[in-house]
């Protein structure tokens, strides 16, 4: 499948074998994919906020429900945020630093 997509993109981009109507297909497909991802994450966020703001009677109106441990945001979640941010910063700095040999 990957090789097929490579061939399609090569024909689409460099060889010009596809007419304008056919060229719109991948473009619309990608746009629909991005829109569906946005809607999916919005639904997850909405469900989470709804559950936390209006807990159900079945969980006795307590959020988070009993038995679920709450993580301290300054421990593991902070570390999980700090690692990708520092990695991205280091890579960006390495690529834009004029004195480095870089990539």
N, C-alpha and C positions, 0 to 999 in steps of 0.2 A: 504494500500500500504506500509506503514511504517513497519507493522508487517511482511509482506511478505519479504521485503528487509532484515529485521533482521533475518528471517529464512534462507534466501539464504546466507547471510554472515556467519551465524553460521555453516551451512552445508559446505560452501566453506572453512572456516578458520579452524574449529575445527574437523569436522567429516570426511573431505576428501572424500565426496561423488561425487565430480565433477572431471572429467578427465582433463588433461592438456589443451585440446582444449577448453573446456567449461570455464576453469579458465581464459583464455585469453579474453573472452568476456567482463567481467566487467572492466578489466584492459584497454582494448582498448577503451571501452566506456568512461571511466573517462579521458583518454588522449584526446580523441576527444572533450569532453566537455571543458577541459581546453584550448585546441587550439581554439575552437570556441569562447570562452570568450576573449581570447587574440585578435583574429581577430576583434571581435565586438568593443572592446575598442580602438583598433588601428583605426578602421573606424571612430569612433566618434571623436577621436583626429585629424585625418586627415581632416575630414569635418570641424571641428572647425578652424583648422589652415588655411585651404584653404579659408574659408569665411573671416577670419580676414586679410589674406595677400593679397587677390585679391577680394575685395568687388564687388558685381554685380552692373550693371547699374541701375537695378530696385530700389536699395536702395541708389542711387545717389553716389555710390562709397565711402560711409562713413561707417566706422566700429567703434564702434557698431552703428546700425541704430538709427535714432532719435526716442526718446520715450523710450529707454531702459536705465534704470539707472545703472550706474557703481558703484559697491561696492568698498569701500576702503579695500584693502587686509589686513590691520592691525586692522580691527574691527571684524566683524562677521566671516569672513573666518579664521582669525588667531585664534579666540576663538574655532571655530569648529575643528581646527587642534590641538590646545593645550589640549583640554579636553581628546580626546582619547589617545594622547601621554602620558599625565600625568597619566591617568588611567592604561595604559599598564605598565608604569614604576613602579607605585605603586604595582601592582599585581606581577610583576616580582621580585621586591625587597622583597615583603612579602614572596614569595615562596622560594627565595634563601637565605634569611637571616637565618643564622644558629641559632641565638638566639631566633627566634620566634617559637611559637607553630605551626603556619602555617596551611596548609590544610591537 
